[in-house]
Amino acid sequence: MMRLILASTSPYRKLLLDRLELPFIQIDPPFEEAAPGSMPVAELVLHNSMGKAQSVLNQHPDATVIASDQLVACGDIVLGKPGCAEKARAQLAMLSGKSVTFLTGLVLLSSGQRHFETIPYTVTFRDLSEREIRNYIEKEKPIDCAGSFKSEGLGIALFEKMQGDDPTALIGLPLIRLSQWLKPLL
């Protein structure tokens, strides 16, 4: 039986992968991510996803490894995880009233498979007041989420419109594409 590994410690990605009802383990990938600005954002999320997957596959060559990485592009500005409430407030204030694209790199690697893709998902934020932003951050604490919001929670109320082929890409693990790649197991 094939061993499936999620190369991520993200609780959000774990919850998404749990939906497919396949046995898997999570491993923190021993990979140093490239920083925003080092390459175009669509290439960067794929580079980081591939690096995470390959680093885990190197340690577990008999496994099938899933990895992903996500960043937010707002014009020429690239946003990752804010890390603190103050940076989250600044990110959401900047995103207020704007359309932004979440780019998620997705990789599936094994000794016999090599799938990879960058999957976009665009959202338009409502005009947000400082009070709305402050209340949202206090309730959701989105400091570990690219763009400072969680669409699977109260963050959905921040949007005016959503556009994309796979809403799970917005959370960080595009299950539609991943399911296609894992079809033999489902």
C-alpha positions in Angstrom: 0.0 0.0 0.0 1.2 3.5 -0.9 2.3 5.7 2.0 0.9 9.3 1.6 2.6 12.2 3.2 1.5 15.8 3.5 4.6 17.9 3.6 3.1 20.6 5.8 2.3 21.2 9.4 -0.6 23.4 8.5 -3.8 22.5 10.4 -5.8 24.0 7.5 -4.2 21.8 4.9 -4.6 18.8 7.1 -8.4 19.4 7.5 -8.7 19.7 3.7 -6.8 16.5 3.0 -8.9 14.7 5.6 -11.9 15.3 3.4 -10.5 12.8 0.9 -10.6 10.1 3.5 -7.2 8.7 2.6 -4.7 7.7 5.3 -1.7 10.1 5.5 0.8 11.5 7.8 2.1 15.1 8.2 5.8 15.9 8.1 7.4 19.3 8.5 9.5 19.6 5.3 13.2 20.4 5.9 13.2 23.1 3.2 14.1 26.8 3.3 11.5 28.6 1.3 12.5 31.3 -1.2 11.3 34.8 -0.2 8.9 36.9 -2.1 10.6 39.1 -4.6 13.2 36.4 -5.5 11.2 35.3 -8.6 7.7 36.0 -10.1 5.0 35.0 -7.6 3.5 32.1 -9.7 7.0 30.6 -10.0 7.8 31.2 -6.4 4.8 29.2 -4.9 5.6 26.4 -7.3 9.3 26.5 -6.4 8.5 26.4 -2.7 6.0 23.6 -3.1 8.4 21.5 -5.2 11.2 22.1 -2.7 9.0 21.0 0.2 7.8 17.9 -1.6 11.3 16.9 -2.8 12.9 17.4 0.6 10.3 15.0 2.2 10.5 12.5 -0.7 14.3 12.5 -0.3 13.8 11.3 3.3 10.9 8.9 2.4 11.6 7.6 -1.2 8.8 5.0 -0.9 6.1 7.6 -0.3 3.8 9.8 -2.3 4.3 13.4 -1.1 1.8 16.3 -1.4 3.0 19.9 -0.8 1.7 23.3 -1.4 2.5 27.0 -0.9 0.4 30.1 -1.1 0.9 33.8 -1.5 -1.3 36.7 -2.3 -0.7 39.1 -5.2 -2.2 42.5 -5.1 -0.8 44.3 -8.1 2.9 44.3 -7.6 2.7 43.6 -3.9 3.1 40.0 -2.7 1.7 39.1 0.8 2.4 36.0 2.9 1.5 35.3 6.5 1.4 38.4 8.6 2.8 36.8 11.8 1.3 39.4 14.1 -2.0 41.3 14.6 -0.5 44.6 13.6 0.8 43.3 10.2 -2.6 41.5 9.7 -4.4 44.9 10.2 -2.1 46.5 7.7 -2.6 43.8 5.2 -6.4 43.9 5.4 -6.5 47.7 5.3 -4.4 47.5 2.1 -6.7 44.8 0.6 -9.9 46.7 1.4 -11.9 47.3 -1.7 -9.4 45.6 -4.0 -9.4 42.4 -6.1 -6.5 40.2 -5.2 -5.2 36.8 -6.5 -4.3 34.0 -4.2 -1.7 31.8 -6.0 -1.3 28.2 -4.6 1.5 26.0 -5.8 0.5 22.3 -5.6 2.8 19.4 -6.1 2.4 15.6 -5.9 5.7 13.6 -6.1 6.6 9.9 -5.8 9.2 7.7 -7.5 6.8 7.2 -10.4 4.7 10.4 -10.4 5.5 14.1 -10.8 2.5 16.5 -10.9 2.7 20.2 -10.3 0.6 23.3 -11.0 0.0 26.9 -9.8 -3.7 27.4 -9.2 -5.1 31.0 -9.0 -8.2 32.1 -7.1 -9.3 35.8 -7.1 -11.4 37.5 -4.5 -12.7 41.1 -4.3 -12.7 42.5 -0.8 -15.5 44.7 0.4 -14.5 48.2 1.6 -13.6 47.4 5.2 -13.7 49.8 8.1 -10.9 49.9 10.7 -13.4 48.6 13.3 -14.4 45.6 11.0 -10.8 44.7 10.5 -9.9 45.0 14.2 -13.0 42.9 15.2 -12.2 40.3 12.5 -8.6 39.9 13.7 -9.6 39.6 17.3 -12.1 36.8 16.5 -10.3 34.8 13.8 -6.6 35.5 14.7 -5.5 35.0 11.1 -1.8 35.7 11.7 -0.8 32.3 10.2 -2.8 32.8 6.9 -1.6 34.4 3.7 -3.4 37.7 3.2 -4.6 37.7 6.9 -7.9 36.0 6.5 -9.6 32.6 6.7 -12.3 32.0 4.0 -13.5 28.9 5.8 -14.5 31.0 8.8 -15.6 34.6 9.3 -13.3 35.8 6.5 -15.9 34.9 4.0 -17.8 38.0 5.2 -14.9 40.2 4.0 -15.6 39.5 0.4 -17.7 41.0 -2.3 -16.9 38.4 -4.9 -15.0 35.2 -5.4 -13.7 33.8 -8.8 -11.9 30.6 -9.4 -12.2 26.9 -10.3 -11.6 25.5 -6.8 -12.6 27.2 -3.6 -10.3 24.9 -1.6 -7.4 26.6 -3.4 -8.2 29.7 -1.4 -7.6 27.8 1.9 -4.3 26.4 0.6 -4.8 22.9 -0.8 -6.6 22.7 -4.1 -8.6 19.5 -3.7 -10.2 19.4 -7.2 -6.8 19.1 -8.9 -5.3 16.9 -6.1 -8.2 14.5 -6.4 -7.6 14.2 -10.1 -4.0 13.3 -9.4 -4.9 10.9 -6.7 -7.8 9.3 -8.6 -6.3 5.7 -8.5 -6.5 5.9 -4.7 -10.0 7.4 -4.2 
